[in-house]
Amino acid sequence: MTSALEANIGLNAIAQFSSSFQNSLPQGLGTGQLYTNNIASPLEIKQGYLFYNIQNSWDLSIFEA
């Protein structure tokens, strides 16, 4: 799997989808950090691995009316 410049919401969906396969090869995920106007999320990249930090939350306030 690879992500081609998805924002954090799309990256989260692709990461969940790719985790449903038994594949030990590295996946090309994590390009969402390139965006300056990205939605804050609990996704973190540490030492080349993508993690979901349950201590953080999504900031979806930009969608509020």
PDB file of N, CA, C and O in Angstrom:
ATOM      1  N   MET A   1       0.849  -1.171   0.000  1.00  0.00           N
ATOM      2  CA  MET A   1       0.000   0.000   0.000  1.00  0.00           C
ATOM      3  C   MET A   1       0.897   1.237   0.000  1.00  0.00           C
ATOM      4  O   MET A   1       2.033   1.210   0.472  1.00  0.00           O
ATOM      5  N   THR A   2       0.363   2.281  -0.528  1.00  0.00           N
ATOM      6  CA  THR A   2       1.057   3.557  -0.462  1.00  0.00           C
ATOM      7  C   THR A   2       0.016   4.665  -0.403  1.00  0.00           C
ATOM      8  O   THR A   2      -1.091   4.513  -0.921  1.00  0.00           O
ATOM      9  N   SER A   3       0.364   5.758   0.215  1.00  0.00           N
ATOM     10  CA  SER A   3      -0.528   6.911   0.232  1.00  0.00           C
ATOM     11  C   SER A   3       0.113   7.982  -0.633  1.00  0.00           C
ATOM     12  O   SER A   3       1.309   8.251  -0.519  1.00  0.00           O
ATOM     13  N   ALA A   4      -0.668   8.577  -1.475  1.00  0.00           N
ATOM     14  CA  ALA A   4      -0.159   9.607  -2.381  1.00  0.00           C
ATOM     15  C   ALA A   4      -0.718  10.956  -1.963  1.00  0.00           C
ATOM     16  O   ALA A   4      -1.672  11.464  -2.552  1.00  0.00           O
ATOM     17  N   LEU A   5      -0.115  11.515  -0.953  1.00  0.00           N
ATOM     18  CA  LEU A   5      -0.439  12.859  -0.470  1.00  0.00           C
ATOM     19  C   LEU A   5      -1.833  12.988   0.122  1.00  0.00           C
ATOM     20  O   LEU A   5      -2.487  14.013  -0.070  1.00  0.00           O
ATOM     21  N   GLU A   6      -2.298  11.976   0.835  1.00  0.00           N
ATOM     22  CA  GLU A   6      -3.571  12.089   1.538  1.00  0.00           C
ATOM     23  C   GLU A   6      -3.400  12.942   2.789  1.00  0.00           C
ATOM     24  O   GLU A   6      -2.323  12.987   3.383  1.00  0.00           O
ATOM     25  N   ALA A   7      -4.457  13.605   3.170  1.00  0.00           N
ATOM     26  CA  ALA A   7      -4.477  14.292   4.458  1.00  0.00           C
ATOM     27  C   ALA A   7      -4.629  13.232   5.546  1.00  0.00           C
ATOM     28  O   ALA A   7      -4.752  12.047   5.236  1.00  0.00           O
ATOM     29  N   ASN A   8      -4.623  13.636   6.797  1.00  0.00           N
ATOM     30  CA  ASN A   8      -4.635  12.681   7.908  1.00  0.00           C
ATOM     31  C   ASN A   8      -5.858  11.768   7.918  1.00  0.00           C
ATOM     32  O   ASN A   8      -5.744  10.601   8.294  1.00  0.00           O
ATOM     33  N   ILE A   9      -7.015  12.264   7.518  1.00  0.00           N
ATOM     34  CA  ILE A   9      -8.212  11.414   7.525  1.00  0.00           C
ATOM     35  C   ILE A   9      -8.058  10.286   6.510  1.00  0.00           C
ATOM     36  O   ILE A   9      -8.350   9.132   6.824  1.00  0.00           O
ATOM     37  N   GLY A  10      -7.608  10.598   5.310  1.00  0.00           N
ATOM     38  CA  GLY A  10      -7.382   9.569   4.301  1.00  0.00           C
ATOM     39  C   GLY A  10      -6.267   8.620   4.689  1.00  0.00           C
ATOM     40  O   GLY A  10      -6.365   7.413   4.467  1.00  0.00           O
ATOM     41  N   LEU A  11      -5.198   9.167   5.273  1.00  0.00           N
ATOM     42  CA  LEU A  11      -4.084   8.341   5.726  1.00  0.00           C
ATOM     43  C   LEU A  11      -4.551   7.338   6.779  1.00  0.00           C
ATOM     44  O   LEU A  11      -4.136   6.179   6.760  1.00  0.00           O
ATOM     45  N   ASN A  12      -5.407   7.777   7.693  1.00  0.00           N
ATOM     46  CA  ASN A  12      -5.943   6.890   8.721  1.00  0.00           C
ATOM     47  C   ASN A  12      -6.733   5.749   8.086  1.00  0.00           C
ATOM     48  O   ASN A  12      -6.595   4.597   8.497  1.00  0.00           O
ATOM     49  N   ALA A  13      -7.559   6.062   7.087  1.00  0.00           N
ATOM     50  CA  ALA A  13      -8.358   5.030   6.417  1.00  0.00           C
ATOM     51  C   ALA A  13      -7.463   4.028   5.692  1.00  0.00           C
ATOM     52  O   ALA A  13      -7.691   2.821   5.771  1.00  0.00           O
ATOM     53  N   ILE A  14      -6.447   4.522   4.986  1.00  0.00           N
ATOM     54  CA  ILE A  14      -5.537   3.624   4.264  1.00  0.00           C
ATOM     55  C   ILE A  14      -4.742   2.758   5.236  1.00  0.00           C
ATOM     56  O   ILE A  14      -4.520   1.576   4.972  1.00  0.00           O
ATOM     57  N   ALA A  15      -4.313   3.333   6.352  1.00  0.00           N
ATOM     58  CA  ALA A  15      -3.560   2.570   7.348  1.00  0.00           C
ATOM     59  C   ALA A  15      -4.420   1.451   7.935  1.00  0.00           C
ATOM     60  O   ALA A  15      -3.938   0.333   8.118  1.00  0.00           O
ATOM     61  N   GLN A  16      -5.686   1.742   8.230  1.00  0.00           N
ATOM     62  CA  GLN A  16      -6.573   0.708   8.760  1.00  0.00           C
ATOM     63  C   GLN A  16      -6.811  -0.386   7.719  1.00  0.00           C
ATOM     64  O   GLN A  16      -6.819  -1.572   8.051  1.00  0.00           O
ATOM     65  N   PHE A  17      -7.002   0.011   6.472  1.00  0.00           N
ATOM     66  CA  PHE A  17      -7.219  -0.964   5.400  1.00  0.00           C
ATOM     67  C   PHE A  17      -5.992  -1.844   5.211  1.00  0.00           C
ATOM     68  O   PHE A  17      -6.119  -3.065   5.108  1.00  0.00           O
ATOM     69  N   SER A  18      -4.813  -1.247   5.163  1.00  0.00           N
ATOM     70  CA  SER A  18      -3.595  -2.032   4.934  1.00  0.00           C
ATOM     71  C   SER A  18      -3.281  -2.956   6.109  1.00  0.00           C
ATOM     72  O   SER A  18      -2.650  -3.997   5.925  1.00  0.00           O
ATOM     73  N   SER A  19      -3.714  -2.585   7.309  1.00  0.00           N
ATOM     74  CA  SER A  19      -3.448  -3.445   8.468  1.00  0.00           C
ATOM     75  C   SER A  19      -4.287  -4.717   8.454  1.00  0.00           C
ATOM     76  O   SER A  19      -4.020  -5.648   9.215  1.00  0.00           O
ATOM     77  N   SER A  20      -5.296  -4.760   7.595  1.00  0.00           N
ATOM     78  CA  SER A  20      -6.145  -5.951   7.533  1.00  0.00           C
ATOM     79  C   SER A  20      -5.508  -7.071   6.704  1.00  0.00           C
ATOM     80  O   SER A  20      -6.070  -8.163   6.612  1.00  0.00           O
ATOM     81  N   PHE A  21      -4.348  -6.815   6.103  1.00  0.00           N
ATOM     82  CA  PHE A  21      -3.641  -7.810   5.309  1.00  0.00           C
ATOM     83  C   PHE A  21      -2.438  -8.335   6.080  1.00  0.00           C
ATOM     84  O   PHE A  21      -1.842  -7.612   6.879  1.00  0.00           O
ATOM     85  N   GLN A  22      -2.090  -9.565   5.846  1.00  0.00           N
ATOM     86  CA  GLN A  22      -0.918 -10.190   6.476  1.00  0.00           C
ATOM     87  C   GLN A  22       0.304  -9.949   5.588  1.00  0.00           C
ATOM     88  O   GLN A  22       0.756 -10.853   4.887  1.00  0.00           O
ATOM     89  N   ASN A  23       0.829  -8.733   5.623  1.00  0.00           N
ATOM     90  CA  ASN A  23       1.955  -8.371   4.775  1.00  0.00           C
ATOM     91  C   ASN A  23       3.060  -7.785   5.641  1.00  0.00           C
ATOM     92  O   ASN A  23       2.850  -6.779   6.318  1.00  0.00           O
ATOM     93  N   SER A  24       4.229  -8.402   5.626  1.00  0.00           N
ATOM     94  CA  SER A  24       5.336  -7.925   6.466  1.00  0.00           C
ATOM     95  C   SER A  24       6.210  -6.902   5.749  1.00  0.00           C
ATOM     96  O   SER A  24       7.168  -6.398   6.337  1.00  0.00           O
ATOM     97  N   LEU A  25       5.902  -6.586   4.492  1.00  0.00           N
ATOM     98  CA  LEU A  25       6.685  -5.595   3.763  1.00  0.00           C
ATOM     99  C   LEU A  25       6.336  -4.180   4.226  1.00  0.00           C
ATOM    100  O   LEU A  25       5.200  -3.927   4.627  1.00  0.00           O
ATOM    101  N   PRO A  26       7.290  -3.264   4.178  1.00  0.00           N
ATOM    102  CA  PRO A  26       6.997  -1.873   4.546  1.00  0.00           C
ATOM    103  C   PRO A  26       5.958  -1.265   3.605  1.00  0.00           C
ATOM    104  O   PRO A  26       5.932  -1.564   2.411  1.00  0.00           O
ATOM    105  N   GLN A  27       5.119  -0.422   4.151  1.00  0.00           N
ATOM    106  CA  GLN A  27       4.086   0.264   3.375  1.00  0.00           C
ATOM    107  C   GLN A  27       4.456   1.742   3.276  1.00  0.00           C
ATOM    108  O   GLN A  27       5.060   2.291   4.198  1.00  0.00           O
ATOM    109  N   GLY A  28       4.103   2.381   2.183  1.00  0.00           N
ATOM    110  CA  GLY A  28       4.457   3.787   1.972  1.00  0.00           C
ATOM    111  C   GLY A  28       3.401   4.725   2.510  1.00  0.00           C
ATOM    112  O   GLY A  28       2.711   5.390   1.737  1.00  0.00           O
ATOM    113  N   LEU A  29       3.266   4.790   3.812  1.00  0.00           N
ATOM    114  CA  LEU A  29       2.245   5.636   4.447  1.00  0.00           C
ATOM    115  C   LEU A  29       2.918   6.783   5.190  1.00  0.00           C
ATOM    116  O   LEU A  29       4.060   6.654   5.632  1.00  0.00           O
ATOM    117  N   GLY A  30       2.220   7.893   5.325  1.00  0.00           N
ATOM    118  CA  GLY A  30       2.725   8.961   6.167  1.00  0.00           C
ATOM    119  C   GLY A  30       2.997  10.277   5.475  1.00  0.00           C
ATOM    120  O   GLY A  30       3.635  11.153   6.058  1.00  0.00           O
ATOM    121  N   THR A  31       2.533  10.443   4.249  1.00  0.00           N
ATOM    122  CA  THR A  31       2.819  11.687   3.533  1.00  0.00           C
ATOM    123  C   THR A  31       1.918  12.840   3.943  1.00  0.00           C
ATOM    124  O   THR A  31       2.158  13.974   3.530  1.00  0.00           O
ATOM    125  N   GLY A  32       0.905  12.591   4.730  1.00  0.00           N
ATOM    126  CA  GLY A  32      -0.027  13.639   5.125  1.00  0.00           C
ATOM    127  C   GLY A  32       0.598  14.797   5.880  1.00  0.00           C
ATOM    128  O   GLY A  32       0.017  15.881   5.931  1.00  0.00           O
ATOM    129  N   GLN A  33       1.746  14.597   6.456  1.00  0.00           N
ATOM    130  CA  GLN A  33       2.398  15.673   7.202  1.00  0.00           C
ATOM    131  C   GLN A  33       2.919  16.776   6.293  1.00  0.00           C
ATOM    132  O   GLN A  33       3.373  17.810   6.781  1.00  0.00           O
ATOM    133  N   LEU A  34       2.864  16.577   4.991  1.00  0.00           N
ATOM    134  CA  LEU A  34       3.302  17.608   4.062  1.00  0.00           C
ATOM    135  C   LEU A  34       2.351  18.792   4.026  1.00  0.00           C
ATOM    136  O   LEU A  34       2.753  19.890   3.641  1.00  0.00           O
ATOM    137  N   TYR A  35       1.104  18.596   4.417  1.00  0.00           N
ATOM    138  CA  TYR A  35       0.105  19.655   4.349  1.00  0.00           C
ATOM    139  C   TYR A  35       0.255  20.635   5.509  1.00  0.00           C
ATOM    140  O   TYR A  35       0.446  20.229   6.655  1.00  0.00           O
ATOM    141  N   THR A  36       0.167  21.921   5.202  1.00  0.00           N
ATOM    142  CA  THR A  36       0.213  22.931   6.264  1.00  0.00           C
ATOM    143  C   THR A  36      -1.165  23.161   6.868  1.00  0.00           C
ATOM    144  O   THR A  36      -1.263  23.670   7.985  1.00  0.00           O
ATOM    145  N   ASN A  37      -2.221  22.803   6.168  1.00  0.00           N
ATOM    146  CA  ASN A  37      -3.588  22.999   6.675  1.00  0.00           C
ATOM    147  C   ASN A  37      -4.257  21.659   6.975  1.00  0.00           C
ATOM    148  O   ASN A  37      -5.470  21.522   6.813  1.00  0.00           O
ATOM    149  N   ASN A  38      -3.481  20.680   7.408  1.00  0.00           N
ATOM    150  CA  ASN A  38      -3.989  19.348   7.700  1.00  0.00           C
ATOM    151  C   ASN A  38      -4.774  19.346   9.011  1.00  0.00           C
ATOM    152  O   ASN A  38      -4.526  20.176   9.885  1.00  0.00           O
ATOM    153  N   ILE A  39      -5.698  18.435   9.146  1.00  0.00           N
ATOM    154  CA  ILE A  39      -6.476  18.272  10.371  1.00  0.00           C
ATOM    155  C   ILE A  39      -5.591  17.600  11.416  1.00  0.00           C
ATOM    156  O   ILE A  39      -4.973  16.570  11.149  1.00  0.00           O
ATOM    157  N   ALA A  40      -5.536  18.184  12.593  1.00  0.00           N
ATOM    158  CA  ALA A  40      -4.755  17.571  13.673  1.00  0.00           C
ATOM    159  C   ALA A  40      -5.352  16.210  14.008  1.00  0.00           C
ATOM    160  O   ALA A  40      -6.569  16.056  14.106  1.00  0.00           O
ATOM    161  N   SER A  41      -4.471  15.226  14.181  1.00  0.00           N
ATOM    162  CA  SER A  41      -4.943  13.872  14.423  1.00  0.00           C
ATOM    163  C   SER A  41      -4.038  13.161  15.420  1.00  0.00           C
ATOM    164  O   SER A  41      -2.967  13.663  15.760  1.00  0.00           O
ATOM    165  N   PRO A  42      -4.467  11.993  15.890  1.00  0.00           N
ATOM    166  CA  PRO A  42      -3.636  11.205  16.793  1.00  0.00           C
ATOM    167  C   PRO A  42      -2.585  10.358  16.066  1.00  0.00           C
ATOM    168  O   PRO A  42      -1.903   9.551  16.698  1.00  0.00           O
ATOM    169  N   LEU A  43      -2.446  10.531  14.752  1.00  0.00           N
ATOM    170  CA  LEU A  43      -1.447   9.774  14.005  1.00  0.00           C
ATOM    171  C   LEU A  43      -0.062  10.353  14.262  1.00  0.00           C
ATOM    172  O   LEU A  43       0.126  11.569  14.255  1.00  0.00           O
ATOM    173  N   GLU A  44       0.901   9.471  14.488  1.00  0.00           N
ATOM    174  CA  GLU A  44       2.277   9.894  14.729  1.00  0.00           C
ATOM    175  C   GLU A  44       3.215   8.977  13.953  1.00  0.00           C
ATOM    176  O   GLU A  44       2.951   7.785  13.794  1.00  0.00           O
ATOM    177  N   ILE A  45       4.304   9.548  13.477  1.00  0.00           N
ATOM    178  CA  ILE A  45       5.336   8.756  12.824  1.00  0.00           C
ATOM    179  C   ILE A  45       6.553   8.757  13.735  1.00  0.00           C
ATOM    180  O   ILE A  45       7.080   9.814  14.081  1.00  0.00           O
ATOM    181  N   LYS A  46       6.994   7.570  14.119  1.00  0.00           N
ATOM    182  CA  LYS A  46       8.159   7.419  14.985  1.00  0.00           C
ATOM    183  C   LYS A  46       9.070   6.360  14.389  1.00  0.00           C
ATOM    184  O   LYS A  46       8.664   5.215  14.190  1.00  0.00           O
ATOM    185  N   GLN A  47      10.291   6.750  14.110  1.00  0.00           N
ATOM    186  CA  GLN A  47      11.306   5.835  13.568  1.00  0.00           C
ATOM    187  C   GLN A  47      10.791   5.063  12.355  1.00  0.00           C
ATOM    188  O   GLN A  47      11.048   3.868  12.208  1.00  0.00           O
ATOM    189  N   GLY A  48      10.059   5.766  11.488  1.00  0.00           N
ATOM    190  CA  GLY A  48       9.582   5.162  10.257  1.00  0.00           C
ATOM    191  C   GLY A  48       8.307   4.349  10.375  1.00  0.00           C
ATOM    192  O   GLY A  48       7.879   3.738   9.396  1.00  0.00           O
ATOM    193  N   TYR A  49       7.685   4.326  11.554  1.00  0.00           N
ATOM    194  CA  TYR A  49       6.446   3.572  11.763  1.00  0.00           C
ATOM    195  C   TYR A  49       5.309   4.523  12.067  1.00  0.00           C
ATOM    196  O   TYR A  49       5.501   5.544  12.727  1.00  0.00           O
ATOM    197  N   LEU A  50       4.125   4.185  11.584  1.00  0.00           N
ATOM    198  CA  LEU A  50       2.930   4.977  11.818  1.00  0.00           C
ATOM    199  C   LEU A  50       2.193   4.428  13.028  1.00  0.00           C
ATOM    200  O   LEU A  50       1.896   3.235  13.096  1.00  0.00           O
ATOM    201  N   PHE A  51       1.900   5.304  13.981  1.00  0.00           N
ATOM    202  CA  PHE A  51       1.200   4.916  15.206  1.00  0.00           C
ATOM    203  C   PHE A  51      -0.052   5.764  15.387  1.00  0.00           C
ATOM    204  O   PHE A  51      -0.130   6.893  14.903  1.00  0.00           O
ATOM    205  N   TYR A  52      -1.024   5.205  16.087  1.00  0.00           N
ATOM    206  CA  TYR A  52      -2.234   5.923  16.492  1.00  0.00           C
ATOM    207  C   TYR A  52      -2.120   6.142  17.999  1.00  0.00           C
ATOM    208  O   TYR A  52      -2.243   5.197  18.779  1.00  0.00           O
ATOM    209  N   ASN A  53      -1.888   7.380  18.401  1.00  0.00           N
ATOM    210  CA  ASN A  53      -1.709   7.719  19.810  1.00  0.00           C
ATOM    211  C   ASN A  53      -3.076   7.984  20.440  1.00  0.00           C
ATOM    212  O   ASN A  53      -3.689   9.020  20.180  1.00  0.00           O
ATOM    213  N   ILE A  54      -3.552   7.059  21.261  1.00  0.00           N
ATOM    214  CA  ILE A  54      -4.892   7.191  21.853  1.00  0.00           C
ATOM    215  C   ILE A  54      -4.985   8.334  22.860  1.00  0.00           C
ATOM    216  O   ILE A  54      -6.084   8.689  23.286  1.00  0.00           O
ATOM    217  N   GLN A  55      -3.859   8.911  23.245  1.00  0.00           N
ATOM    218  CA  GLN A  55      -3.879  10.045  24.164  1.00  0.00           C
ATOM    219  C   GLN A  55      -4.189  11.353  23.436  1.00  0.00           C
ATOM    220  O   GLN A  55      -4.487  12.358  24.081  1.00  0.00           O
ATOM    221  N   ASN A  56      -4.125  11.356  22.111  1.00  0.00           N
ATOM    222  CA  ASN A  56      -4.466  12.533  21.313  1.00  0.00           C
ATOM    223  C   ASN A  56      -5.799  12.287  20.627  1.00  0.00           C
ATOM    224  O   ASN A  56      -6.295  11.161  20.603  1.00  0.00           O
ATOM    225  N   SER A  57      -6.375  13.336  20.074  1.00  0.00           N
ATOM    226  CA  SER A  57      -7.679  13.181  19.426  1.00  0.00           C
ATOM    227  C   SER A  57      -7.697  13.960  18.110  1.00  0.00           C
ATOM    228  O   SER A  57      -6.802  14.754  17.819  1.00  0.00           O
ATOM    229  N   TRP A  58      -8.727  13.707  17.341  1.00  0.00           N
ATOM    230  CA  TRP A  58      -8.926  14.423  16.090  1.00  0.00           C
ATOM    231  C   TRP A  58      -9.438  15.823  16.389  1.00  0.00           C
ATOM    232  O   TRP A  58     -10.260  15.997  17.289  1.00  0.00           O
ATOM    233  N   ASP A  59      -8.974  16.819  15.657  1.00  0.00           N
ATOM    234  CA  ASP A  59      -9.500  18.180  15.772  1.00  0.00           C
ATOM    235  C   ASP A  59     -10.364  18.445  14.551  1.00  0.00           C
ATOM    236  O   ASP A  59      -9.876  18.875  13.506  1.00  0.00           O
ATOM    237  N   LEU A  60     -11.643  18.185  14.700  1.00  0.00           N
ATOM    238  CA  LEU A  60     -12.582  18.348  13.586  1.00  0.00           C
ATOM    239  C   LEU A  60     -13.356  19.665  13.681  1.00  0.00           C
ATOM    240  O   LEU A  60     -14.420  19.805  13.077  1.00  0.00           O
ATOM    241  N   SER A  61     -12.828  20.623  14.432  1.00  0.00           N
ATOM    242  CA  SER A  61     -13.523  21.883  14.647  1.00  0.00           C
ATOM    243  C   SER A  61     -13.706  22.675  13.353  1.00  0.00           C
ATOM    244  O   SER A  61     -14.605  23.513  13.285  1.00  0.00           O
ATOM    245  N   ILE A  62     -12.897  22.444  12.335  1.00  0.00           N
ATOM    246  CA  ILE A  62     -13.057  23.178  11.085  1.00  0.00           C
ATOM    247  C   ILE A  62     -14.348  22.782  10.364  1.00  0.00           C
ATOM    248  O   ILE A  62     -14.788  23.487   9.456  1.00  0.00           O
ATOM    249  N   PHE A  63     -14.957  21.659  10.761  1.00  0.00           N
ATOM    250  CA  PHE A  63     -16.190  21.216  10.148  1.00  0.00           C
ATOM    251  C   PHE A  63     -17.431  21.734  10.874  1.00  0.00           C
ATOM    252  O   PHE A  63     -18.555  21.515  10.421  1.00  0.00           O
ATOM    253  N   GLU A  64     -17.229  22.414  11.987  1.00  0.00           N
ATOM    254  CA  GLU A  64     -18.375  22.940  12.750  1.00  0.00           C
ATOM    255  C   GLU A  64     -18.894  24.204  12.097  1.00  0.00           C
ATOM    256  O   GLU A  64     -18.122  25.009  11.577  1.00  0.00           O
ATOM    257  N   ALA A  65     -20.178  24.370  12.125  1.00  0.00           N
ATOM    258  CA  ALA A  65     -20.814  25.540  11.493  1.00  0.00           C
ATOM    259  C   ALA A  65     -20.622  26.792  12.285  1.00  0.00           C
ATOM    260  O   ALA A  65     -21.096  27.855  11.885  1.00  0.00           O
TER     261      ALA A  65
END
